[in-house]
Amino acid sequence: MEHIETSSSERADVKLAPGRTVLPIREVVRRIGLSRSTIYELIRRGEFPAPIQLTPNRVGWLSEEVDAWLVSRPRGCQSDRR
């Protein structure tokens, strides 16, 4: 398993098993259909998984966390209007 250093204390001990995928922001945007700025706003509010610091200038998201967030979203129209 690979240890990933991060600046976030809650992510400091993340370890990747072989075959797990780390996604760049452009792939996260493509998968969930939200803009980059919206994703970062959701992260700031604690409503989307935080990225992992890969290098001083690069972050990525665990694909499993992004996929889990996506399937946790409500389906269909949530409006009470008819």
Contacts in CASP RR format, 6 or more apart in sequence:
PFRMAT RR
TARGET T0000
AUTHOR 0000-0000-0000
METHOD contacts of the structure
MODEL  1
MEHIETSSSERADVKLAPGRTVLPIREVVRRIGLSRSTIYELIRRGEFPA
PIQLTPNRVGWLSEEVDAWLVSRPRGCQSDRR
1 15 0 8 1.000
1 16 0 8 1.000
1 17 0 8 1.000
1 18 0 8 1.000
2 15 0 8 1.000
2 16 0 8 1.000
3 13 0 8 1.000
3 14 0 8 1.000
3 15 0 8 1.000
4 11 0 8 1.000
4 14 0 8 1.000
4 15 0 8 1.000
4 16 0 8 1.000
4 52 0 8 1.000
4 53 0 8 1.000
4 54 0 8 1.000
5 12 0 8 1.000
5 53 0 8 1.000
6 12 0 8 1.000
6 14 0 8 1.000
6 52 0 8 1.000
6 53 0 8 1.000
7 53 0 8 1.000
8 50 0 8 1.000
8 53 0 8 1.000
10 50 0 8 1.000
11 50 0 8 1.000
11 52 0 8 1.000
11 53 0 8 1.000
14 52 0 8 1.000
14 62 0 8 1.000
16 22 0 8 1.000
16 62 0 8 1.000
20 62 0 8 1.000
20 63 0 8 1.000
20 64 0 8 1.000
21 62 0 8 1.000
21 63 0 8 1.000
22 52 0 8 1.000
22 54 0 8 1.000
22 60 0 8 1.000
22 61 0 8 1.000
22 62 0 8 1.000
22 63 0 8 1.000
23 31 0 8 1.000
23 60 0 8 1.000
23 61 0 8 1.000
23 62 0 8 1.000
23 63 0 8 1.000
23 66 0 8 1.000
24 58 0 8 1.000
24 60 0 8 1.000
25 36 0 8 1.000
25 39 0 8 1.000
25 51 0 8 1.000
25 59 0 8 1.000
25 60 0 8 1.000
25 61 0 8 1.000
28 39 0 8 1.000
28 60 0 8 1.000
28 61 0 8 1.000
28 66 0 8 1.000
29 35 0 8 1.000
29 36 0 8 1.000
29 39 0 8 1.000
31 66 0 8 1.000
31 67 0 8 1.000
31 70 0 8 1.000
32 39 0 8 1.000
32 66 0 8 1.000
32 69 0 8 1.000
32 70 0 8 1.000
34 42 0 8 1.000
39 48 0 8 1.000
42 48 0 8 1.000
43 49 0 8 1.000
43 50 0 8 1.000
43 51 0 8 1.000
48 69 0 8 1.000
49 61 0 8 1.000
49 62 0 8 1.000
49 65 0 8 1.000
49 66 0 8 1.000
49 68 0 8 1.000
49 69 0 8 1.000
51 59 0 8 1.000
51 60 0 8 1.000
51 61 0 8 1.000
52 59 0 8 1.000
52 60 0 8 1.000
52 61 0 8 1.000
52 62 0 8 1.000
53 59 0 8 1.000
54 60 0 8 1.000
END
